[in-house]
Amino acid sequence: QVKMIESGGGSVQVGGSLRLSCAASGFTYSSYCMGWFRQAPGKRREGVAAIDRDGAVTYADAVKGRFTFSQDTANTIFFLQMNDLKPEDSGTYYCAGACSAGWPSDLIESWGPGTQVTVSA
């Protein structure tokens, strides 16, 4: 069973940075995609960034140039470096199997607990 545990969230001011981590287990890394999603209160869960099986990374337009997806393949830990944060980046962030930033969230069968990000002006 695939399990994800997200961490690294927190409260920052506009322009600040955070680095989120996702510890994943229960899958074969070489055959798996991985993505980050976020959900703000009252809004749908949306894709933020993802890496496909070939190692190509895609980003949502709203975070391009500010967020960076990376990974520690040896330990199956995935990261999301978030710079120049804006209030609209606030929400709960999740990692899940997704092959592109546009991956429909309703295709995800199970979610980890997520990690909360709050950006204040």
Beta strands, then each sheet from edge to edge (+ up, - down):
strand 1: 3-7
strand 2: 10-13
strand 3: 18-25
strand 4: 34-39
strand 5: 46-51
strand 6: 57-59
strand 7: 67-72
strand 8: 77-82
strand 9: 91-96
strand 10: 115-120
sheet 1: 1+ 3- 8+ 7-
sheet 2: 2+ 10+ 9- 4+ 5- 6+
end
